[in-house]
Amino acid sequence: MKFSALRILREGLTGNKGWMPHWRNPDPKPSYDAIIIGGGGHGLSTAYYLAKNHGVTNVAVLEKGWLGSGNIGRNTTIIRANYFLPGNSEFYSHSLKLWENLEQELNYNVMLSQRGILSLLHSDGQFDTAARRGNSMLVQGDDARLVYLDELREMAPYLDFEQSRFPIKGAPTASNAAHSRHYCTPVASKQTSASCDMVSLTTCL
Ligand SMILES: Cc1cc2nc3c(=O)[nH]c(=O)nc-3n(C[C@H](O)[C@H](O)[C@H](O)COP(=O)(O)OP(=O)(O)OC[C@H]3O[C@@H](n4cnc5c(N)ncnc54)[C@H](O)[C@@H]3O)c2cc1C
């Protein structure tokens, strides 16, 4: 199913009756080349990239609830590369770059907004930790910067700088950090469903 501004306008004016289900509801086949347990973010994206990058399309995703019913459907939707352990760091950097082209790739508005992020720091210890993490992010090729109090007051004047319980000391920021709508599990499932079977265990058991 294709999405466009014109389509949204037409559906809006005609009672939204023309939208099709995003995924098929197939009977399980006797065998698959790959079976993925769990239709969350990891399971769906594994199925999607198996098909897209490796041509493996005889795949089933087994989900015990409904697609996106796990953590992926209730998280904070922050997308960023700020994990500084070796291996982990590269994984998040790469993931962030995958997000940057996802809307064009899927022809779907995932509402990715790379507006940056400010995480407030309330102690000198937190400040030191943020500096260490920021340095390793820079080494990794990701964006990171420490915002000091004067600049933070200008950037976010609505924050309560006067309260004493959690004094605000500054904030690390990353300009490419983003958020999206709930990780677009439906998008992944829409694309994945075209090439593999989504099998809900609740309906086939
Ligand atoms: C409150 C909260 C906030 C978060 N905020 C962020 C954030 O801002 N940014 C960020 O990057 N990450 C965040 N996370 C973490 C992120 O949501 C998870 O890392 C991510 O959802 C994990 O994806 P997953 O596919 O491994 O697991 P899930 O999305 O939980 O999917 C697992 C799926 O497997 C199914 N399942 C489990 N067992 C079986 C079985 N035996 N058979 C069949 N199906 C099974 C479940 O029903 C579920 O649908 C947050 C998490 C939480 C809980």
The ligand as a MOL file (V3000), in Angstrom:
LIG
                    3D

  0  0  0     0  0            999 V3000
M  V30 BEGIN CTAB
M  V30 COUNTS 53 58 0 0 0
M  V30 BEGIN ATOM
M  V30 1 C 9.8260 2.0380 29.2600 0
M  V30 2 C 10.8970 1.7870 28.2100 0
M  V30 3 C 11.4950 2.8770 27.5910 0
M  V30 4 C 12.4830 2.6650 26.6210 0
M  V30 5 N 13.0100 3.7430 25.9590 0
M  V30 6 C 13.8700 3.5470 24.9410 0
M  V30 7 C 14.3220 4.6520 24.1640 0
M  V30 8 O 13.9310 5.8000 24.3680 0
M  V30 9 N 15.2030 4.4050 23.1560 0
M  V30 10 C 15.6470 3.1140 22.8800 0
M  V30 11 O 16.4390 2.9610 21.9420 0
M  V30 12 N 15.2230 2.0520 23.5860 0
M  V30 13 C 14.3420 2.2350 24.6000 0
M  V30 14 N 13.8730 1.1680 25.3100 0
M  V30 15 C 14.3950 -0.1530 24.9650 0
M  V30 16 C 13.7470 -0.7130 23.6890 0
M  V30 17 O 12.3530 -0.5170 23.6900 0
M  V30 18 C 14.0810 -2.2240 23.6150 0
M  V30 19 O 15.4780 -2.3670 23.5920 0
M  V30 20 C 13.4830 -2.8620 22.3670 0
M  V30 21 O 12.0950 -2.6900 22.3090 0
M  V30 22 C 13.8160 -4.3400 22.3710 0
M  V30 23 O 13.2430 -4.9050 21.2040 0
M  V30 24 P 12.9960 -6.4530 21.1440 0
M  V30 25 O 12.4580 -6.7670 19.7910 0
M  V30 26 O 14.2320 -7.1630 21.5940 0
M  V30 27 O 11.9230 -6.7290 22.3010 0
M  V30 28 P 10.3290 -6.4040 22.3080 0
M  V30 29 O 9.9930 -5.1570 21.5820 0
M  V30 30 O 9.9390 -6.5010 23.7430 0
M  V30 31 O 9.7350 -7.6190 21.4850 0
M  V30 32 C 9.7790 -8.9540 21.9350 0
M  V30 33 C 8.5600 -9.6600 21.3660 0
M  V30 34 O 8.7220 -11.0610 21.5390 0
M  V30 35 C 7.4850 -11.6160 21.9170 0
M  V30 36 N 7.8050 -12.8900 22.6010 0
M  V30 37 C 8.4690 -13.0710 23.7560 0
M  V30 38 N 8.6240 -14.3790 24.0180 0
M  V30 39 C 8.0470 -15.0380 22.9890 0
M  V30 40 C 7.8740 -16.4170 22.6890 0
M  V30 41 N 8.3570 -17.3850 23.4950 0
M  V30 42 N 7.2330 -16.7490 21.5440 0
M  V30 43 C 6.7510 -15.7840 20.6970 0
M  V30 44 N 6.8750 -14.4630 20.9440 0
M  V30 45 C 7.5290 -14.1040 22.0700 0
M  V30 46 C 6.8540 -10.5700 22.8050 0
M  V30 47 O 5.4410 -10.7230 22.8800 0
M  V30 48 C 7.2620 -9.2740 22.0870 0
M  V30 49 O 6.3050 -8.8370 21.1420 0
M  V30 50 C 12.8930 1.3330 26.2930 0
M  V30 51 C 12.2730 0.2550 26.9280 0
M  V30 52 C 11.2790 0.4800 27.8590 0
M  V30 53 C 10.6000 -0.7230 28.4990 0
M  V30 END ATOM
M  V30 BEGIN BOND
M  V30 1 1 1 2
M  V30 2 1 2 3
M  V30 3 2 2 52
M  V30 4 2 3 4
M  V30 5 1 4 5
M  V30 6 1 4 50
M  V30 7 2 5 6
M  V30 8 1 6 7
M  V30 9 1 6 13
M  V30 10 2 7 8
M  V30 11 1 7 9
M  V30 12 1 9 10
M  V30 13 2 10 11
M  V30 14 1 10 12
M  V30 15 2 12 13
M  V30 16 1 13 14
M  V30 17 1 14 15
M  V30 18 1 14 50
M  V30 19 1 15 16
M  V30 20 1 16 17
M  V30 21 1 16 18
M  V30 22 1 18 19
M  V30 23 1 18 20
M  V30 24 1 20 21
M  V30 25 1 20 22
M  V30 26 1 22 23
M  V30 27 1 23 24
M  V30 28 2 24 25
M  V30 29 1 24 26
M  V30 30 1 24 27
M  V30 31 1 27 28
M  V30 32 2 28 29
M  V30 33 1 28 30
M  V30 34 1 28 31
M  V30 35 1 31 32
M  V30 36 1 32 33
M  V30 37 1 33 34
M  V30 38 1 33 48
M  V30 39 1 34 35
M  V30 40 1 35 36
M  V30 41 1 35 46
M  V30 42 1 36 37
M  V30 43 1 36 45
M  V30 44 2 37 38
M  V30 45 1 38 39
M  V30 46 1 39 40
M  V30 47 2 39 45
M  V30 48 1 40 41
M  V30 49 2 40 42
M  V30 50 1 42 43
M  V30 51 2 43 44
M  V30 52 1 44 45
M  V30 53 1 46 47
M  V30 54 1 46 48
M  V30 55 1 48 49
M  V30 56 2 50 51
M  V30 57 1 51 52
M  V30 58 1 52 53
M  V30 END BOND
M  V30 END CTAB
M  END
